[in-house]
Amino acid sequence: MSPSLSVLPVVMAGGSGTRLWPLSRAGYPKQFLVLSGNQSLFQDAVTRLAALGDKDIQVGAPLIVGNEEHRFLVLDQLREARIAPQALVLEPVGRNTAPALTLAALQALEGGQDPILVVTPADQTVTDAEAFTLSLQRAIRLAGTGAIAILGITPDRPETGYGYIRSTPGEGADLVAQFVEKPDEATAQRYIAEGDYSWNSGMFVLKASVWIAALRNFRPDIVEATEAAWKARSVDAQFVRPGKVEFAAVPSDSVDYAVMERCPGSKFDIRMVSLAAGWNDLGAWDAVWQVAGKDAHGNAQVGDVMLADSQNTLVHASSRLVSVVGLKDVVVVETADAVLVTDRARSQDVKKIVGQLTAGARTEHTLHRKVHRPWGWYDSIDAGPRFQVKRIMVKPGATLSLQMHHHRAEHWIVVTGTAEVTCGDKKLLLTENQSTYIPLGQTHRLANPGKVDLEIIEVQSGSYLGEDDIVRFEDTYGRTS
């Protein structure tokens, strides 16, 4: 006898994680960071959902909704986790979570299926996997009856960074009475005292058809515009791309605003299932400190760190020794190109710095010094007038685009591995300690034909060294610029 409940895990992997700057950047946001253990937050989310099956629950391959810029990052991390996705639905522009979930529901309904969607953000932590599984399975069974099930967290402090759910006892599960916005400190204290408020986890479970019906009831404009983008979609292997022009016209709104907050008192049955599984959404550095391992003085540290006479402080070092003396309730985060120091209680305000970086047309909020690409990565280790030095790693079997530059020449020195170099009409193999020169304006390509990582040092020289000085003629990864 086949399982009666078909489940499609949906992982919402968009977002830029601005409050975890400088570790989180637009090009490499927090969901793809390894903040504890040996998996990223995204990998943890996908792995947790894969474990939800039992005798009457059949869990399919996950559906990932993310943005175009991160598509190869998502694929790489899924390969590392040894999980094959059903599809990657790529948003050409950000339109918040309601249109993103609508894309997932439309994909789920293809072929006449109507699975139960288990929807989770990609940037949360859970310490009790068994409790997580039991709560989600309960929510799945509720959703099988046509209900919308949302996961609520019993608050253990007056948190002002989360939205709250007010619920009342109901048969089978609590009834959701009201969603409320992030409160001020006094209001959060009152919620804790009253006892019928839970944190809104942002995880919910419902049939694909129920989501479409609810959205059509409350926000038909979003459904209609997203359906138009879906009809204009293109499919490239595992990538599903909605029509770019059509999706740009979709109204932007969140799942909560568009649907969830309107459900109490309506014809839609919305229930809350309590989740007590060590949940945290890691929305800011204070949350990272809360879930981290600490010493006897409440200090948490990552990387090469030395602490003296400090309390309840988080120090995260990425590229060098960071030492602190006499700090209390402070966060210090160091990367190769930026340092953040903030009062832990003000860590939500890190987004103000990101806003200043954006307004100043700087790049530290978008890319790290070390930039990941589909073929590997490069690290800009030095630069000055008319020169730049990069360390480049190319994965085994990977190939960069066939390209040329108008304003710079390049010298390549192989450090490890084997390089296959195309330069004009010539092709040569280089090994450790060998080098070559790519003249300005010459068509060229770098590839790794070997079975180990290729690392080279690239020295660029010329009048302009920006990443936009590139003309691509052929590209394995579908890039044109």
Residue, then its C-alpha position, 0 to 999 in steps of 0.5 A: m500500500s502506497p503512502s497516503l501523504s505526498v510531501l514536497p519540501v520547499v526551501m526558500a533560499g533567496g535573501s541577502g542576510t544584511r544583518l550578518w554583514p560582513l560575513s554575509r554578502a549579497g553574492y554569498p549570503k548567510q544561508f550558504l555560510v557554515l556558522s557551526g558544524n560542517q554544513s551550511l544553513f542551507q544544507d542543514a535545512v535541506t537535510r532536515l526536510a529529507a528526514l520527514g518521511d515515515k510509513d504514511i508520509q512520502v517525501g520527494a526531492p526538494l524544490i529550491v526557490g532562489n535567485e539567479e545569481h546563486r544558482f551554481l552555489v545552490l547546486d554545489q552545496l546540494r552536491e556536497a550534501r548528496i541531495a538531488p533537487q526536483a528543480l531550482v526555480l530561479e527568481p530573475v528579481g526579488r519579489n518577496t516570499a509570496p510570489a516565490l512560494t507561488l512559483a513553487a506551488l505552480q511547479a508542484l501542481e504541474g502534471g496534476q499533482d497536489p502535494i503538501l508543501v513543507v516550506t522553510p527558509a534556508d537560514q535557520t538552525v535547529t538543535d533537536a532534529e527528532a523534535f523537529t521531525l515530530s512537529l513537522q509530521r504533525a503539521i503534515r497530517l493537519a495539512g492533509t485535511g486541508a488546513i494551513a499549519i504554521l510552526g510556532i516557537t514558545p518564546d524564552r525571552p522578550e525578543t523584539g526581532y521576531g513576529y509573534i502569533r497569538s493562538t487559542p486552544g483548538e481540537g487537534a491543534d491550536l487555532v491561530a487568532q492573530f499575527v502581530e508585528k515585531p514588538d517593542e521591548a514592553t510589548a514583548q514583555r507583555y506577550i511573554a507574561e500573557g502566555d498565548y503568544s509564540w514566535n513566528s518561525g516562518m515555516f508552514v505546511l499546506k497543500a499547493s492548491v490551498w496556497i493558490a486558493a488562499l492567495r487568489n482569495f486575498r491577493p488575486d493580483i499576485v496570483e495572476a501576475t505570477e501565473a503570467a510569469w510562469k507561462a513565460r518560463s524557460v527550462d534549462a536542465q534543473f533550472v526553471r526560469p520564470g519570464k523576466v519581464e513578467f516576473a518584474a511586474v509581480p507585486s512584491d509582498s510577503v507570505d505573512y502579509a499577503v495571506m497568513e495574517r488574513c486567514p484568522g476568521s476567514k474560510f481558511d482553517i489556519r492552525m499552529v503547531s508548537l515547535a520546541a527544537g532549539w530553533n533560531d533564525l540567526g537573523a542577527w549576530d546576537a542570535v549567532w552568539q545565542v546558539a554558539g558554544k561558549d566558555a565559562h565567561g559566556n564568550a563565543q569564538v570562531g577562528d584565530v581568537m585570543l580573549a582576555d577579561s571579556q564577557n558574553t562576547l562573540v569574536h569571529a575571525s576569518s583571516r587573521l588573529v583577532s584579540v580582544v581585551g575587556l569587552k562585554d556584550v560585544v560582537v567583533v567580526e573580521t573578514a579579509d576586507a572588513v571588520l565589524v564591532t557592535d554592541r550585541a544588543r544593537s546587532q539588528d542595526v548592522k543593516k544601517i552600515v550596509g545601507q551606507l555602503t550601498a549609498g556610497a557605491r562601495t562593493e564590500h556589501t556585495l562580494h567578499r575579497k574571495v569570490h566564488r564562481p561556478w568553476g571555482w573561486y578567485d581571491s584578490i590578494d593585492a592591487g595598486p595603480r595599474f596592477q592587480v594580483k589574484r589567486i585563482m582556483v579551478k575545480p577538476g574538469a572545470t573551464l572558464s569562458l573563452q574571453m578577452h579584455h580590452h584594457r589589461a594583459e595577464h601573467w599566469i603562474v601555476v602553483t598546483g595542478t595542471a592548466e590547459v591554456t588557450c591563447g589565440d590559436k595556441k593551446l598548451l599545458l602548464t604544470e607547477n612553476q610554469s607560466t604564460y602571458i596573455p597579451l591585451g586583446q588576445t582571446h584566451r581560456l583557462a581550464n583544469p583537465g586534471k583530477v585535483d584543484l588547479e591553483i594559479i597566481e594571476v598578475q593583471s596589468g593595464s589601464y583598467l582592471g574592473e571585472d566588467d572588462i570582459v568579452r565572453f565568446e563561449d561560456t559553459y555556464g550560460r553567462t554573457s557578461 
